[in-house]
Amino acid sequence: MDTPYYFYLLKCSDDSIYAGICIDLEKRLNSHNSGKGAKYTRSRLPVEIVYSEQLKNKSIALKREIEVKKWSRVKKLGLIEEANY
């Protein structure tokens, strides 16, 4: 049985966008904001989740993360904006 994973985008305090995957969004956000998340976010706290999507399993989530990380900042912001309407 597949465990659902989330793909998410964080907005960092310096206005940069961070992409990642996890099983539990709230737990992962707490991890980032306590300085125990990704090295990238540690110096850019606080962070907030601005976009997420639930995917079927880790493999699909990783593929989505890789795909979106290749996008321009403008395209990522468009995805966030679309989801918030």
PEWOTA-V677453 format. One record per backbone hydrogen bond with DSSP energy under -1.0 kcal/mol. NH is the residue of the N-H (numbers start at 1). CO is the residue of the C=O. If there is no record, write none. Layout:
BEGIN
nh;co
NH;CO
NH;CO
END
This chain:
BEGIN
nh;co
5;55
6;22
7;53
8;20
9;51
10;18
11;48
12;16
13;44
15;12
18;10
20;8
22;6
28;24
29;25
30;26
31;27
32;28
33;29
34;30
35;32
36;31
42;38
44;41
48;11
50;9
51;9
53;7
55;5
61;57
62;58
63;59
64;60
65;61
66;62
67;63
68;64
69;65
71;68
76;72
77;73
78;74
79;75
80;76
81;77
82;78
83;79
84;80
85;82
END
